[in-house]
């Protein structure tokens, strides 16, 4: 019976081994314990090597049983929101918890967000790289403020992807297979038909034309993230812009047919973009505040409100100002532009580092 030991003991005169159920590792030197154990088995007249040992002609082959995760991580301590994992080299490392247990014990975080349990809070802190502590048990209470910061209307990646999924589902339903005496329409031909119907003649679909196309299907366009219908209409337009940005290769905010086809291709997997600020990256949905205005990370871009601030007691976490200095509308607009430029620079740097790798 030939064993994998044949490969391990290459170069020997004889490599026929017993106990053919384990992999092996050839050692040039015998340990005292191994030699003693082996001699006892051979002296007893047994032909089989003891468990964990394989005998080739001039070497002792020792089988090393792979250590389980529980053994490798036995003495490893990972902080809250992190768990021990095993690398490809069999070494322990700490990573963010992949999935928390679904037990319900709501807690309010120091960021004002309610979490299902402590694990979800610490996991979010690990994933976002931010410091979040448990403020108190239970759901977060609404904070009353004389000048509450309004949240901007944004299209999150989940909103964009849901709209895209509905449109693709609608288009796939219009595919007509070829018949005996008639030619059907495949997915590309269905898209071509709608592209020509809503194109104004420049062979490009802008956001207005794209929106009119999507509005042909009430189910696809019916995104109701907000209570106010007017806000939902605004959200619809923002998500159309987010869809165009997915495949707008020349950044002219218009889609050629090939770009349009890529945007709505069922096989295309939209990338998850993050927002950059002060050498840190933030997940979709992350928020920061500038005076009385709030900025939200949505589809890789910072989106901010543009309110005129009256109070001077609110301090921005993301904007470095002298105490007592307010932001005018022009200053806020410039700050938002700085955020976007910083984001573009971070993305270019990331692309360059990826190419070098």
C-alpha positions in Angstrom: 0.0 0.0 0.0 1.5 3.3 -1.0 1.1 6.3 1.2 1.5 10.0 0.7 4.8 9.3 2.6 6.0 8.3 -0.9 6.3 12.0 -1.7 7.5 12.9 1.7 10.2 10.2 1.6 11.4 10.8 -1.9 15.0 9.7 -2.5 14.8 6.6 -0.2 15.2 3.1 -1.4 11.8 2.0 -0.1 8.8 4.1 0.6 6.0 1.7 1.2 4.3 2.7 4.4 1.3 1.5 6.5 -1.3 3.6 8.3 -2.3 5.3 5.1 -4.8 7.8 6.5 -2.5 10.6 7.6 -0.3 13.1 5.9 3.3 13.2 7.1 6.3 15.3 7.7 9.8 13.9 7.3 12.3 14.7 10.1 16.0 14.1 9.8 16.5 13.7 13.5 14.7 11.4 15.9 13.5 12.7 19.2 14.2 10.6 22.3 10.5 10.3 23.0 9.7 9.3 19.5 12.5 6.7 19.3 11.4 5.2 22.6 7.8 4.9 21.6 8.7 3.5 18.2 11.0 0.9 19.8 8.3 -0.3 22.1 5.9 -1.0 19.2 8.5 -2.7 17.1 9.7 -4.8 20.0 6.1 -5.9 20.5 6.2 -7.4 17.1 3.7 -5.0 15.6 4.0 -4.3 11.9 2.0 -1.1 12.1 3.7 2.1 13.2 2.2 3.7 16.3 -0.4 6.5 15.6 1.5 9.6 14.5 4.5 7.7 13.2 5.3 6.2 9.7 8.4 4.3 9.1 10.2 4.6 5.8 13.5 2.8 5.3 15.9 5.4 6.6 13.7 8.1 8.1 11.1 8.4 10.8 8.0 10.2 9.3 6.0 12.1 11.9 2.4 13.0 11.3 1.5 16.3 12.8 -2.2 16.6 13.4 -3.5 20.1 12.3 -4.4 22.1 15.4 -8.1 23.2 15.6 -9.1 26.8 15.8 -10.1 26.4 19.5 -6.5 25.2 20.3 -4.8 27.9 18.3 -7.0 30.7 19.8 -7.0 29.2 23.3 -4.6 31.8 24.7 -5.5 34.7 22.4 -7.6 37.6 23.7 -9.3 39.9 21.3 -11.0 43.1 22.4 -14.7 43.8 22.3 -16.2 43.5 18.8 -13.3 41.3 17.6 -12.8 37.6 17.5 -9.9 35.2 17.0 -9.4 33.8 13.5 -6.8 31.5 12.0 -4.7 32.7 9.1 -3.6 30.6 6.1 -0.3 30.0 7.9 -2.1 28.6 10.9 -1.4 31.7 13.0 -4.0 33.4 15.3 -5.2 36.9 14.4 -8.0 39.2 15.6 -10.7 40.3 13.2 -14.0 42.1 13.5 -16.8 39.7 14.5 -18.4 38.3 11.4 -21.8 37.8 12.8 -23.3 38.5 16.3 -25.8 36.2 18.0 -29.4 37.6 17.3 -30.4 37.9 21.0 -32.4 41.1 21.6 -31.1 43.4 24.3 -31.1 47.0 22.9 -28.5 49.4 24.0 -27.9 53.1 23.1 -24.4 53.9 21.9 -22.4 57.0 22.6 -23.0 57.9 19.0 -26.8 58.2 19.5 -27.5 55.0 17.6 -29.6 52.1 19.0 -28.1 48.6 18.6 -29.8 45.2 19.0 -27.2 44.2 21.7 -23.8 44.9 23.0 -22.1 42.7 20.4 -23.6 44.7 17.5 -22.4 47.9 19.1 -18.8 46.7 19.5 -18.9 45.1 16.0 -20.0 48.4 14.5 -17.2 50.2 16.3 -14.7 47.7 15.0 -15.9 47.9 11.4 -16.0 51.7 11.3 -12.8 52.2 13.3 -14.6 54.5 15.7 -14.9 54.6 19.5 -18.4 53.7 20.5 -19.3 53.1 24.1 -22.6 51.9 25.7 -24.3 55.1 26.9 -27.2 53.2 28.6 -29.4 50.2 28.2 -32.5 50.4 26.0 -33.4 52.4 22.9 -31.8 55.8 22.4 -34.0 58.6 23.5 -34.6 61.5 21.2 -32.4 64.4 22.1 -34.1 67.7 22.3 -32.2 70.7 21.0 -32.9 74.3 20.3 -31.1 74.1 17.0 -31.4 70.4 16.0 -29.2 69.4 13.0 -31.3 68.3 10.1 -30.3 65.3 8.1 -29.8 65.6 4.4 -31.8 63.6 2.0 -29.4 61.0 0.6 -29.5 57.9 -1.5 -27.6 55.2 0.4 -26.0 52.3 -1.5 -28.8 50.0 -0.2 -31.4 52.4 -1.8 -29.4 52.5 -5.1 -29.0 48.8 -5.3 -32.7 48.1 -4.5 -33.8 50.5 -7.3 -31.4 48.8 -9.7 -32.6 45.3 -8.6 -36.2 46.3 -9.3 -35.4 47.8 -12.7 -33.5 44.7 -13.8 -36.3 42.5 -12.6 -38.8 44.5 -14.7 -36.6 44.4 -17.8 -36.0 40.7 -17.5 -39.8 40.1 -17.4 -40.0 41.7 -20.9 -37.6 39.3 -22.5 -39.4 37.3 -25.3 -37.9 34.0 -26.4 -37.7 33.2 -30.1 -40.8 31.4 -31.5 -41.2 29.0 -34.4 -42.1 31.8 -36.8 -41.1 34.9 -34.9 -38.0 36.5 -33.4 -38.1 37.3 -29.8 -36.2 40.0 -27.8 -33.2 39.3 -25.6 -32.2 41.5 -22.6 -29.8 43.7 -24.7 -32.6 44.3 -27.2 -35.1 45.3 -24.5 -32.6 47.8 -23.2 -31.9 49.2 -26.7 -35.6 49.7 -27.2 -36.0 51.8 -24.1 -32.7 53.7 -24.7 -33.9 54.8 -28.1 -37.4 55.7 -26.8 -36.1 58.1 -24.1 -33.0 59.4 -25.8 -33.4 63.0 -27.1 -31.3 62.2 -30.2 -27.7 62.8 -28.8 -27.2 59.0 -28.1 -26.8 59.8 -24.4 -29.2 59.4 -21.5 -29.0 62.1 -18.9 -30.5 61.9 -15.4 -33.8 63.4 -16.6 -34.2 60.9 -19.4 -33.1 58.0 -17.2 -35.7 59.0 -14.6 -38.5 59.1 -17.2 -37.4 55.6 -18.3 -37.5 54.3 -14.7 -40.9 55.9 -14.1 -42.4 53.7 -16.7 -42.6 51.0 -14.0 -44.4 52.1 -10.8 -43.1 49.1 -8.8 -39.5 49.8 -9.6 -39.7 53.5 -8.9 -41.7 53.3 -5.7 -39.0 53.8 -3.1 -40.6 54.8 0.2 -37.7 55.3 2.6 -39.2 58.6 3.9 -42.7 59.3 5.1 -43.0 62.5 3.0 -43.8 61.7 -0.7 -42.0 64.8 -1.9 -38.9 63.7 -0.1 -39.2 60.2 -1.8 -39.4 61.9 -5.2 -36.1 63.8 -4.4 -34.6 60.5 -3.2 -35.6 58.9 -6.5 -33.7 61.5 -8.5 -30.6 61.1 -6.2 -30.7 57.3 -6.7 -30.8 57.9 -10.5 -27.7 60.0 -10.2 -26.1 57.2 -8.2 -26.9 54.7 -10.9 -25.5 56.9 -13.6 -22.3 57.3 -11.6 -21.8 53.5 -11.5 -20.9 53.2 -15.2 -20.3 56.8 -16.3 -16.7 56.2 -17.5 -16.1 59.6 -18.9 -17.8 61.4 -16.0 -20.1 63.6 -18.2 -23.2 62.5 -16.2 -24.7 61.0 -19.3 -24.7 57.3 -20.3 -24.0 56.0 -23.8 -25.8 52.7 -24.7 -22.8 50.6 -23.6 -22.6 52.5 -20.3 -26.4 52.1 -19.9 -26.1 48.4 -20.7 -23.3 47.9 -18.1 -25.2 49.8 -15.4 -28.2 47.5 -15.7 -26.4 44.3 -16.5 -27.5 41.5 -14.1 -23.9 40.2 -14.0 -22.5 43.6 -12.9 -21.8 43.8 -9.2 -21.8 47.5 -8.0 -18.7 48.3 -5.9 -19.1 49.4 -2.3 -17.6 52.8 -1.9 -16.4 54.4 1.3 -15.9 58.1 2.2 -12.5 59.5 3.2 -11.9 62.2 5.7 -8.6 63.1 7.5 -6.8 59.9 6.5 -9.7 57.7 7.6 -12.4 55.9 5.7 -16.0 55.7 6.7 -18.7 53.2 5.8 -21.9 54.1 3.9 -24.3 55.9 6.3 -21.6 57.3 8.5 -22.3 60.9 9.7 -20.4 63.9 10.9 -21.6 67.4 11.9 -20.4 70.9 10.9 -22.0 73.6 13.1 -25.7 73.1 12.7 -25.3 71.1 9.4 -24.9 67.4 9.1 -22.9 65.5 6.5 -23.7 61.9 5.6 -21.6 59.4 3.7 -23.7 58.1 0.8 -22.4 56.0 -2.2 -18.9 57.2 -1.6 -19.7 60.9 -1.4 -20.2 63.3 1.5 -23.6 64.9 1.3 -24.3 67.9 3.7 -27.2 70.1 4.5 -26.9 73.9 3.8 -28.6 75.6 6.8 -27.6 79.0 8.1 -26.2 78.5 11.6 -27.2 81.0 14.4 -25.7 79.3 17.5 -22.0 79.3 18.3 -21.9 76.6 20.9 -21.9 73.7 18.4 -18.5 72.4 17.6 -17.8 70.4 14.4 -15.9 67.1 14.7 -14.8 67.2 11.1 -14.1 70.8 10.5 -11.2 72.6 12.2 -12.3 76.2 13.1 -11.4 78.8 15.6 -13.8 78.9 18.6 -16.8 81.1 18.1 -16.5 81.2 14.3 -19.7 80.4 12.4 -19.9 79.0 8.9 -21.6 81.1 6.2 -23.4 79.4 3.3 -20.3 80.2 1.1 -17.9 78.7 3.7 -20.1 75.6 4.0 -20.2 75.2 0.2 -16.4 75.5 0.1 -16.1 73.0 2.9 -18.3 70.5 1.1 -16.1 70.9 -2.0 -13.0 70.2 0.1 -14.6 67.0 1.4 -15.3 65.9 -2.2 -11.8 66.8 -3.3 -10.3 64.9 -0.4 -12.5 62.0 -1.3 -11.4 62.0 -5.0 -7.7 62.2 -3.9 -8.2 59.3 -1.6 -9.8 57.2 -4.4 -7.0 58.1 -6.8 -4.4 57.1 -4.2 -6.2 53.8 -3.6 -6.3 53.0 -7.3 -2.6 53.8 -7.7 -1.6 51.6 -4.8 -3.8 48.8 -6.2 -2.1 49.0 -9.6 1.3 48.9 -7.9 0.3 45.7 -6.1 
